[in-house]
Amino acid sequence: MFSFRVDKEIEIELLQQHHKEELYQLIDENREHLRKWLLWVDKRKSAADFESIIPIWLTNYANNNGFDAGIRFHGKLAGMIGLQYIDWNNKTAGIGYFLSKNAQGNGIITKCIQSLTRYLFDELKLNRIEIQCAAGNTKSMKVPERLGFTAEGIKRDGQWLYDHYEDIVTFSLLEKDWRKMM
């Protein structure tokens, strides 16, 4: 199975059925923290809720159409990162992520996206990567800003989040701009 070492502390790995308890525990322990920005959190009420989702993630990977993977920090599951649908005609893809409250502040997501960006541009030969963040999620928005992504615009009321709308900011990085930063 897919496993990608980011550095000596961080690894990205595809999640399989035997990870469902660990994943549920991570989400359950961080429910309040994650719920602020992720609509699906309340829908995950037990590890069994992942039994039908994990095969979809594995199929996407097998079909070369992105992935959803766990982020391990010192061997412990600390979050997830996903390469959303790859548009092979336009050579674009989106990245999504979340991290446990306790794992924040260690540069984990920044390092993961740096490594993933290198892979997407050098190996998959993509042209454009997008990251979308809720405008109110300032910690999440700092990640693409720190990595040289360009804020392209705001989708007003772009996401319904439980009881209110959130504006969504789209960031992008083009392969040619990334090469200039290297």
mmCIF file of the C-alpha atoms, coordinates in Angstrom:
data_MODEL
# 
_entry.id   MODEL 
# 
loop_
_atom_site.group_PDB 
_atom_site.id 
_atom_site.type_symbol 
_atom_site.label_atom_id 
_atom_site.label_alt_id 
_atom_site.label_comp_id 
_atom_site.label_asym_id 
_atom_site.label_entity_id 
_atom_site.label_seq_id 
_atom_site.pdbx_PDB_ins_code 
_atom_site.Cartn_x 
_atom_site.Cartn_y 
_atom_site.Cartn_z 
_atom_site.occupancy 
_atom_site.B_iso_or_equiv 
_atom_site.pdbx_formal_charge 
_atom_site.auth_seq_id 
_atom_site.auth_comp_id 
_atom_site.auth_asym_id 
_atom_site.auth_atom_id 
_atom_site.pdbx_PDB_model_num 
ATOM 1   C CA . MET A 1 1   ? 0.000   0.000  0.000   1.00 0.00 ? 1   MET A CA 1 
ATOM 2   C CA . PHE A 1 2   ? 0.953   3.617  -0.536  1.00 0.00 ? 2   PHE A CA 1 
ATOM 3   C CA . SER A 1 3   ? 3.176   5.104  2.148   1.00 0.00 ? 3   SER A CA 1 
ATOM 4   C CA . PHE A 1 4   ? 5.158   8.289  1.757   1.00 0.00 ? 4   PHE A CA 1 
ATOM 5   C CA . ARG A 1 5   ? 7.778   9.521  4.218   1.00 0.00 ? 5   ARG A CA 1 
ATOM 6   C CA . VAL A 1 6   ? 7.743   13.329 4.478   1.00 0.00 ? 6   VAL A CA 1 
ATOM 7   C CA . ASP A 1 7   ? 10.601  13.511 6.992   1.00 0.00 ? 7   ASP A CA 1 
ATOM 8   C CA . LYS A 1 8   ? 11.847  11.544 9.991   1.00 0.00 ? 8   LYS A CA 1 
ATOM 9   C CA . GLU A 1 9   ? 8.750   12.503 12.035  1.00 0.00 ? 9   GLU A CA 1 
ATOM 10  C CA . ILE A 1 10  ? 5.961   12.569 9.430   1.00 0.00 ? 10  ILE A CA 1 
ATOM 11  C CA . GLU A 1 11  ? 4.561   9.872  7.164   1.00 0.00 ? 11  GLU A CA 1 
ATOM 12  C CA . ILE A 1 12  ? 1.522   9.824  4.864   1.00 0.00 ? 12  ILE A CA 1 
ATOM 13  C CA . GLU A 1 13  ? -0.188  6.442  4.406   1.00 0.00 ? 13  GLU A CA 1 
ATOM 14  C CA . LEU A 1 14  ? -3.341  5.144  2.765   1.00 0.00 ? 14  LEU A CA 1 
ATOM 15  C CA . LEU A 1 15  ? -5.892  4.172  5.352   1.00 0.00 ? 15  LEU A CA 1 
ATOM 16  C CA . GLN A 1 16  ? -7.366  0.690  5.206   1.00 0.00 ? 16  GLN A CA 1 
ATOM 17  C CA . GLN A 1 17  ? -10.161 -1.078 7.075   1.00 0.00 ? 17  GLN A CA 1 
ATOM 18  C CA . HIS A 1 18  ? -7.892  -2.002 9.975   1.00 0.00 ? 18  HIS A CA 1 
ATOM 19  C CA . HIS A 1 19  ? -7.330  1.726  10.592  1.00 0.00 ? 19  HIS A CA 1 
ATOM 20  C CA . LYS A 1 20  ? -11.012 2.564  11.077  1.00 0.00 ? 20  LYS A CA 1 
ATOM 21  C CA . GLU A 1 21  ? -10.925 2.402  14.912  1.00 0.00 ? 21  GLU A CA 1 
ATOM 22  C CA . GLU A 1 22  ? -7.850  4.616  15.069  1.00 0.00 ? 22  GLU A CA 1 
ATOM 23  C CA . LEU A 1 23  ? -9.380  7.095  12.634  1.00 0.00 ? 23  LEU A CA 1 
ATOM 24  C CA . TYR A 1 24  ? -12.652 7.210  14.526  1.00 0.00 ? 24  TYR A CA 1 
ATOM 25  C CA . GLN A 1 25  ? -10.812 7.777  17.812  1.00 0.00 ? 25  GLN A CA 1 
ATOM 26  C CA . LEU A 1 26  ? -8.874  10.687 16.268  1.00 0.00 ? 26  LEU A CA 1 
ATOM 27  C CA . ILE A 1 27  ? -12.079 12.300 15.024  1.00 0.00 ? 27  ILE A CA 1 
ATOM 28  C CA . ASP A 1 28  ? -13.996 11.638 18.221  1.00 0.00 ? 28  ASP A CA 1 
ATOM 29  C CA . GLU A 1 29  ? -11.235 13.130 20.393  1.00 0.00 ? 29  GLU A CA 1 
ATOM 30  C CA . ASN A 1 30  ? -11.123 16.207 18.145  1.00 0.00 ? 30  ASN A CA 1 
ATOM 31  C CA . ARG A 1 31  ? -14.826 16.475 17.387  1.00 0.00 ? 31  ARG A CA 1 
ATOM 32  C CA . GLU A 1 32  ? -15.279 20.000 18.749  1.00 0.00 ? 32  GLU A CA 1 
ATOM 33  C CA . HIS A 1 33  ? -12.069 21.227 17.119  1.00 0.00 ? 33  HIS A CA 1 
ATOM 34  C CA . LEU A 1 34  ? -12.878 19.719 13.680  1.00 0.00 ? 34  LEU A CA 1 
ATOM 35  C CA . ARG A 1 35  ? -16.576 20.519 13.731  1.00 0.00 ? 35  ARG A CA 1 
ATOM 36  C CA . LYS A 1 36  ? -15.832 24.244 13.381  1.00 0.00 ? 36  LYS A CA 1 
ATOM 37  C CA . TRP A 1 37  ? -14.785 23.702 9.756   1.00 0.00 ? 37  TRP A CA 1 
ATOM 38  C CA . LEU A 1 38  ? -15.822 20.230 8.590   1.00 0.00 ? 38  LEU A CA 1 
ATOM 39  C CA . LEU A 1 39  ? -19.444 19.394 7.923   1.00 0.00 ? 39  LEU A CA 1 
ATOM 40  C CA . TRP A 1 40  ? -19.018 15.620 7.934   1.00 0.00 ? 40  TRP A CA 1 
ATOM 41  C CA . VAL A 1 41  ? -17.786 15.335 11.546  1.00 0.00 ? 41  VAL A CA 1 
ATOM 42  C CA . ASP A 1 42  ? -21.235 14.813 13.087  1.00 0.00 ? 42  ASP A CA 1 
ATOM 43  C CA . LYS A 1 43  ? -21.967 12.066 10.561  1.00 0.00 ? 43  LYS A CA 1 
ATOM 44  C CA . ARG A 1 44  ? -19.120 9.919  11.935  1.00 0.00 ? 44  ARG A CA 1 
ATOM 45  C CA . LYS A 1 45  ? -20.656 8.295  15.016  1.00 0.00 ? 45  LYS A CA 1 
ATOM 46  C CA . SER A 1 46  ? -18.662 5.060  15.117  1.00 0.00 ? 46  SER A CA 1 
ATOM 47  C CA . ALA A 1 47  ? -15.743 3.307  13.466  1.00 0.00 ? 47  ALA A CA 1 
ATOM 48  C CA . ALA A 1 48  ? -18.275 1.341  11.424  1.00 0.00 ? 48  ALA A CA 1 
ATOM 49  C CA . ASP A 1 49  ? -19.138 4.560  9.586   1.00 0.00 ? 49  ASP A CA 1 
ATOM 50  C CA . PHE A 1 50  ? -15.816 4.212  7.747   1.00 0.00 ? 50  PHE A CA 1 
ATOM 51  C CA . GLU A 1 51  ? -16.503 0.708  6.428   1.00 0.00 ? 51  GLU A CA 1 
ATOM 52  C CA . SER A 1 52  ? -18.147 2.045  3.275   1.00 0.00 ? 52  SER A CA 1 
ATOM 53  C CA . ILE A 1 53  ? -15.901 5.116  2.902   1.00 0.00 ? 53  ILE A CA 1 
ATOM 54  C CA . ILE A 1 54  ? -12.465 3.517  3.054   1.00 0.00 ? 54  ILE A CA 1 
ATOM 55  C CA . PRO A 1 55  ? -13.095 1.331  -0.051  1.00 0.00 ? 55  PRO A CA 1 
ATOM 56  C CA . ILE A 1 56  ? -13.989 4.494  -1.994  1.00 0.00 ? 56  ILE A CA 1 
ATOM 57  C CA . TRP A 1 57  ? -10.694 6.064  -0.927  1.00 0.00 ? 57  TRP A CA 1 
ATOM 58  C CA . LEU A 1 58  ? -8.785  2.943  -1.993  1.00 0.00 ? 58  LEU A CA 1 
ATOM 59  C CA . THR A 1 59  ? -10.624 2.762  -5.324  1.00 0.00 ? 59  THR A CA 1 
ATOM 60  C CA . ASN A 1 60  ? -9.798  6.407  -6.065  1.00 0.00 ? 60  ASN A CA 1 
ATOM 61  C CA . TYR A 1 61  ? -6.131  5.656  -5.426  1.00 0.00 ? 61  TYR A CA 1 
ATOM 62  C CA . ALA A 1 62  ? -6.209  2.482  -7.533  1.00 0.00 ? 62  ALA A CA 1 
ATOM 63  C CA . ASN A 1 63  ? -7.851  4.420  -10.390 1.00 0.00 ? 63  ASN A CA 1 
ATOM 64  C CA . ASN A 1 64  ? -5.164  7.122  -10.233 1.00 0.00 ? 64  ASN A CA 1 
ATOM 65  C CA . ASN A 1 65  ? -7.818  9.615  -9.190  1.00 0.00 ? 65  ASN A CA 1 
ATOM 66  C CA . GLY A 1 66  ? -6.430  11.041 -5.977  1.00 0.00 ? 66  GLY A CA 1 
ATOM 67  C CA . PHE A 1 67  ? -6.320  9.642  -2.473  1.00 0.00 ? 67  PHE A CA 1 
ATOM 68  C CA . ASP A 1 68  ? -7.322  10.168 1.134   1.00 0.00 ? 68  ASP A CA 1 
ATOM 69  C CA . ALA A 1 69  ? -4.508  9.286  3.502   1.00 0.00 ? 69  ALA A CA 1 
ATOM 70  C CA . GLY A 1 70  ? -3.619  9.445  7.139   1.00 0.00 ? 70  GLY A CA 1 
ATOM 71  C CA . ILE A 1 71  ? -0.879  11.692 8.438   1.00 0.00 ? 71  ILE A CA 1 
ATOM 72  C CA . ARG A 1 72  ? 1.288   10.054 11.078  1.00 0.00 ? 72  ARG A CA 1 
ATOM 73  C CA . PHE A 1 73  ? 3.402   12.182 13.398  1.00 0.00 ? 73  PHE A CA 1 
ATOM 74  C CA . HIS A 1 74  ? 5.878   10.113 15.418  1.00 0.00 ? 74  HIS A CA 1 
ATOM 75  C CA . GLY A 1 75  ? 3.896   7.050  14.333  1.00 0.00 ? 75  GLY A CA 1 
ATOM 76  C CA . LYS A 1 76  ? 0.583   8.280  15.711  1.00 0.00 ? 76  LYS A CA 1 
ATOM 77  C CA . LEU A 1 77  ? -2.351  9.204  13.457  1.00 0.00 ? 77  LEU A CA 1 
ATOM 78  C CA . ALA A 1 78  ? -2.551  13.010 13.684  1.00 0.00 ? 78  ALA A CA 1 
ATOM 79  C CA . GLY A 1 79  ? -4.765  13.979 10.740  1.00 0.00 ? 79  GLY A CA 1 
ATOM 80  C CA . MET A 1 80  ? -5.537  13.379 7.102   1.00 0.00 ? 80  MET A CA 1 
ATOM 81  C CA . ILE A 1 81  ? -4.567  14.781 3.742   1.00 0.00 ? 81  ILE A CA 1 
ATOM 82  C CA . GLY A 1 82  ? -6.411  14.213 0.517   1.00 0.00 ? 82  GLY A CA 1 
ATOM 83  C CA . LEU A 1 83  ? -5.647  14.710 -3.125  1.00 0.00 ? 83  LEU A CA 1 
ATOM 84  C CA . GLN A 1 84  ? -9.083  15.361 -4.476  1.00 0.00 ? 84  GLN A CA 1 
ATOM 85  C CA . TYR A 1 85  ? -10.241 14.462 -7.966  1.00 0.00 ? 85  TYR A CA 1 
ATOM 86  C CA . ILE A 1 86  ? -7.450  14.779 -10.535 1.00 0.00 ? 86  ILE A CA 1 
ATOM 87  C CA . ASP A 1 87  ? -8.558  16.469 -13.749 1.00 0.00 ? 87  ASP A CA 1 
ATOM 88  C CA . TRP A 1 88  ? -6.076  14.831 -16.111 1.00 0.00 ? 88  TRP A CA 1 
ATOM 89  C CA . ASN A 1 89  ? -7.244  16.876 -19.133 1.00 0.00 ? 89  ASN A CA 1 
ATOM 90  C CA . ASN A 1 90  ? -6.371  20.142 -17.410 1.00 0.00 ? 90  ASN A CA 1 
ATOM 91  C CA . LYS A 1 91  ? -3.684  18.643 -15.151 1.00 0.00 ? 91  LYS A CA 1 
ATOM 92  C CA . THR A 1 92  ? -5.216  20.053 -11.973 1.00 0.00 ? 92  THR A CA 1 
ATOM 93  C CA . ALA A 1 93  ? -6.069  18.698 -8.545  1.00 0.00 ? 93  ALA A CA 1 
ATOM 94  C CA . GLY A 1 94  ? -7.134  19.967 -5.149  1.00 0.00 ? 94  GLY A CA 1 
ATOM 95  C CA . ILE A 1 95  ? -5.650  19.262 -1.735  1.00 0.00 ? 95  ILE A CA 1 
ATOM 96  C CA . GLY A 1 96  ? -7.638  19.044 1.479   1.00 0.00 ? 96  GLY A CA 1 
ATOM 97  C CA . TYR A 1 97  ? -6.419  18.413 5.003   1.00 0.00 ? 97  TYR A CA 1 
ATOM 98  C CA . PHE A 1 98  ? -7.169  18.384 8.701   1.00 0.00 ? 98  PHE A CA 1 
ATOM 99  C CA . LEU A 1 99  ? -5.038  17.970 11.780  1.00 0.00 ? 99  LEU A CA 1 
ATOM 100 C CA . SER A 1 100 ? -5.763  17.129 15.404  1.00 0.00 ? 100 SER A CA 1 
ATOM 101 C CA . LYS A 1 101 ? -5.691  20.013 17.835  1.00 0.00 ? 101 LYS A CA 1 
ATOM 102 C CA . ASN A 1 102 ? -2.675  18.623 19.708  1.00 0.00 ? 102 ASN A CA 1 
ATOM 103 C CA . ALA A 1 103 ? -0.622  18.174 16.531  1.00 0.00 ? 103 ALA A CA 1 
ATOM 104 C CA . GLN A 1 104 ? -0.989  21.779 15.382  1.00 0.00 ? 104 GLN A CA 1 
ATOM 105 C CA . GLY A 1 105 ? 1.967   24.128 15.523  1.00 0.00 ? 105 GLY A CA 1 
ATOM 106 C CA . ASN A 1 106 ? 4.550   21.575 14.368  1.00 0.00 ? 106 ASN A CA 1 
ATOM 107 C CA . GLY A 1 107 ? 4.535   22.472 10.662  1.00 0.00 ? 107 GLY A CA 1 
ATOM 108 C CA . ILE A 1 108 ? 3.046   19.076 9.817   1.00 0.00 ? 108 ILE A CA 1 
ATOM 109 C CA . ILE A 1 109 ? 0.553   20.203 7.172   1.00 0.00 ? 109 ILE A CA 1 
ATOM 110 C CA . THR A 1 110 ? 3.026   22.640 5.625   1.00 0.00 ? 110 THR A CA 1 
ATOM 111 C CA . LYS A 1 111 ? 5.650   19.893 5.298   1.00 0.00 ? 111 LYS A CA 1 
ATOM 112 C CA . CYS A 1 112 ? 3.095   17.421 3.911   1.00 0.00 ? 112 CYS A CA 1 
ATOM 113 C CA . ILE A 1 113 ? 1.895   19.865 1.266   1.00 0.00 ? 113 ILE A CA 1 
ATOM 114 C CA . GLN A 1 114 ? 5.474   20.817 0.341   1.00 0.00 ? 114 GLN A CA 1 
ATOM 115 C CA . SER A 1 115 ? 6.314   17.158 -0.268  1.00 0.00 ? 115 SER A CA 1 
ATOM 116 C CA . LEU A 1 116 ? 3.047   16.464 -2.039  1.00 0.00 ? 116 LEU A CA 1 
ATOM 117 C CA . THR A 1 117 ? 3.500   19.535 -4.264  1.00 0.00 ? 117 THR A CA 1 
ATOM 118 C CA . ARG A 1 118 ? 6.918   18.312 -5.344  1.00 0.00 ? 118 ARG A CA 1 
ATOM 119 C CA . TYR A 1 119 ? 5.424   14.904 -6.196  1.00 0.00 ? 119 TYR A CA 1 
ATOM 120 C CA . LEU A 1 120 ? 2.456   16.405 -8.082  1.00 0.00 ? 120 LEU A CA 1 
ATOM 121 C CA . PHE A 1 121 ? 4.576   18.686 -10.241 1.00 0.00 ? 121 PHE A CA 1 
ATOM 122 C CA . ASP A 1 122 ? 7.657   16.481 -10.741 1.00 0.00 ? 122 ASP A CA 1 
ATOM 123 C CA . GLU A 1 123 ? 6.117   13.008 -10.933 1.00 0.00 ? 123 GLU A CA 1 
ATOM 124 C CA . LEU A 1 124 ? 2.496   13.458 -12.008 1.00 0.00 ? 124 LEU A CA 1 
ATOM 125 C CA . LYS A 1 125 ? 3.310   16.470 -14.201 1.00 0.00 ? 125 LYS A CA 1 
ATOM 126 C CA . LEU A 1 126 ? 0.307   18.460 -13.003 1.00 0.00 ? 126 LEU A CA 1 
ATOM 127 C CA . ASN A 1 127 ? 0.042   22.138 -13.885 1.00 0.00 ? 127 ASN A CA 1 
ATOM 128 C CA . ARG A 1 128 ? -2.168  23.506 -11.109 1.00 0.00 ? 128 ARG A CA 1 
ATOM 129 C CA . ILE A 1 129 ? -2.919  22.681 -7.482  1.00 0.00 ? 129 ILE A CA 1 
ATOM 130 C CA . GLU A 1 130 ? -5.794  24.212 -5.536  1.00 0.00 ? 130 GLU A CA 1 
ATOM 131 C CA . ILE A 1 131 ? -6.478  24.513 -1.828  1.00 0.00 ? 131 ILE A CA 1 
ATOM 132 C CA . GLN A 1 132 ? -9.797  25.830 -0.558  1.00 0.00 ? 132 GLN A CA 1 
ATOM 133 C CA . CYS A 1 133 ? -10.168 27.141 2.986   1.00 0.00 ? 133 CYS A CA 1 
ATOM 134 C CA . ALA A 1 134 ? -12.997 28.658 4.960   1.00 0.00 ? 134 ALA A CA 1 
ATOM 135 C CA . ALA A 1 135 ? -12.270 32.375 5.188   1.00 0.00 ? 135 ALA A CA 1 
ATOM 136 C CA . GLY A 1 136 ? -12.655 32.256 8.962   1.00 0.00 ? 136 GLY A CA 1 
ATOM 137 C CA . ASN A 1 137 ? -10.145 29.435 9.367   1.00 0.00 ? 137 ASN A CA 1 
ATOM 138 C CA . THR A 1 138 ? -7.048  31.612 9.619   1.00 0.00 ? 138 THR A CA 1 
ATOM 139 C CA . LYS A 1 139 ? -4.730  28.754 10.674  1.00 0.00 ? 139 LYS A CA 1 
ATOM 140 C CA . SER A 1 140 ? -5.664  26.736 7.610   1.00 0.00 ? 140 SER A CA 1 
ATOM 141 C CA . MET A 1 141 ? -5.334  29.753 5.312   1.00 0.00 ? 141 MET A CA 1 
ATOM 142 C CA . LYS A 1 142 ? -1.770  30.410 6.506   1.00 0.00 ? 142 LYS A CA 1 
ATOM 143 C CA . VAL A 1 143 ? -0.618  27.103 5.012   1.00 0.00 ? 143 VAL A CA 1 
ATOM 144 C CA . PRO A 1 144 ? -1.100  27.923 1.298   1.00 0.00 ? 144 PRO A CA 1 
ATOM 145 C CA . GLU A 1 145 ? 0.007   31.515 1.929   1.00 0.00 ? 145 GLU A CA 1 
ATOM 146 C CA . ARG A 1 146 ? 3.235   30.259 3.520   1.00 0.00 ? 146 ARG A CA 1 
ATOM 147 C CA . LEU A 1 147 ? 3.863   27.961 0.551   1.00 0.00 ? 147 LEU A CA 1 
ATOM 148 C CA . GLY A 1 148 ? 3.485   30.644 -2.116  1.00 0.00 ? 148 GLY A CA 1 
ATOM 149 C CA . PHE A 1 149 ? -0.032  29.809 -3.304  1.00 0.00 ? 149 PHE A CA 1 
ATOM 150 C CA . THR A 1 150 ? -1.986  32.724 -4.758  1.00 0.00 ? 150 THR A CA 1 
ATOM 151 C CA . ALA A 1 151 ? -5.339  33.686 -3.259  1.00 0.00 ? 151 ALA A CA 1 
ATOM 152 C CA . GLU A 1 152 ? -7.581  33.830 -6.314  1.00 0.00 ? 152 GLU A CA 1 
ATOM 153 C CA . GLY A 1 153 ? -10.860 34.869 -4.847  1.00 0.00 ? 153 GLY A CA 1 
ATOM 154 C CA . ILE A 1 154 ? -13.647 34.309 -2.400  1.00 0.00 ? 154 ILE A CA 1 
ATOM 155 C CA . LYS A 1 155 ? -16.716 32.213 -3.022  1.00 0.00 ? 155 LYS A CA 1 
ATOM 156 C CA . ARG A 1 156 ? -19.214 34.094 -0.878  1.00 0.00 ? 156 ARG A CA 1 
ATOM 157 C CA . ASP A 1 157 ? -21.356 31.842 1.286   1.00 0.00 ? 157 ASP A CA 1 
ATOM 158 C CA . GLY A 1 158 ? -19.597 28.945 -0.413  1.00 0.00 ? 158 GLY A CA 1 
ATOM 159 C CA . GLN A 1 159 ? -20.284 26.359 2.252   1.00 0.00 ? 159 GLN A CA 1 
ATOM 160 C CA . TRP A 1 160 ? -23.186 25.697 4.590   1.00 0.00 ? 160 TRP A CA 1 
ATOM 161 C CA . LEU A 1 161 ? -21.685 24.718 7.939   1.00 0.00 ? 161 LEU A CA 1 
ATOM 162 C CA . TYR A 1 162 ? -24.352 23.388 10.315  1.00 0.00 ? 162 TYR A CA 1 
ATOM 163 C CA . ASP A 1 163 ? -26.109 26.682 11.061  1.00 0.00 ? 163 ASP A CA 1 
ATOM 164 C CA . HIS A 1 164 ? -24.388 29.334 8.935   1.00 0.00 ? 164 HIS A CA 1 
ATOM 165 C CA . TYR A 1 165 ? -22.638 29.951 5.649   1.00 0.00 ? 165 TYR A CA 1 
ATOM 166 C CA . GLU A 1 166 ? -18.864 30.274 5.372   1.00 0.00 ? 166 GLU A CA 1 
ATOM 167 C CA . ASP A 1 167 ? -17.026 32.109 2.625   1.00 0.00 ? 167 ASP A CA 1 
ATOM 168 C CA . ILE A 1 168 ? -14.491 29.887 0.847   1.00 0.00 ? 168 ILE A CA 1 
ATOM 169 C CA . VAL A 1 169 ? -11.117 31.218 -0.313  1.00 0.00 ? 169 VAL A CA 1 
ATOM 170 C CA . THR A 1 170 ? -9.478  29.463 -3.271  1.00 0.00 ? 170 THR A CA 1 
ATOM 171 C CA . PHE A 1 171 ? -5.693  29.364 -3.429  1.00 0.00 ? 171 PHE A CA 1 
ATOM 172 C CA . SER A 1 172 ? -3.716  28.002 -6.367  1.00 0.00 ? 172 SER A CA 1 
ATOM 173 C CA . LEU A 1 173 ? -0.146  27.226 -7.260  1.00 0.00 ? 173 LEU A CA 1 
ATOM 174 C CA . LEU A 1 174 ? 0.992   26.786 -10.847 1.00 0.00 ? 174 LEU A CA 1 
ATOM 175 C CA . GLU A 1 175 ? 3.901   24.543 -11.734 1.00 0.00 ? 175 GLU A CA 1 
ATOM 176 C CA . LYS A 1 176 ? 5.773   27.400 -13.456 1.00 0.00 ? 176 LYS A CA 1 
ATOM 177 C CA . ASP A 1 177 ? 5.426   29.630 -10.376 1.00 0.00 ? 177 ASP A CA 1 
ATOM 178 C CA . TRP A 1 178 ? 6.527   26.804 -8.083  1.00 0.00 ? 178 TRP A CA 1 
ATOM 179 C CA . ARG A 1 179 ? 9.674   26.288 -10.211 1.00 0.00 ? 179 ARG A CA 1 
ATOM 180 C CA . LYS A 1 180 ? 10.548  29.969 -9.810  1.00 0.00 ? 180 LYS A CA 1 
ATOM 181 C CA . MET A 1 181 ? 10.393  29.580 -6.020  1.00 0.00 ? 181 MET A CA 1 
ATOM 182 C CA . MET A 1 182 ? 12.710  26.553 -6.052  1.00 0.00 ? 182 MET A CA 1 
# 
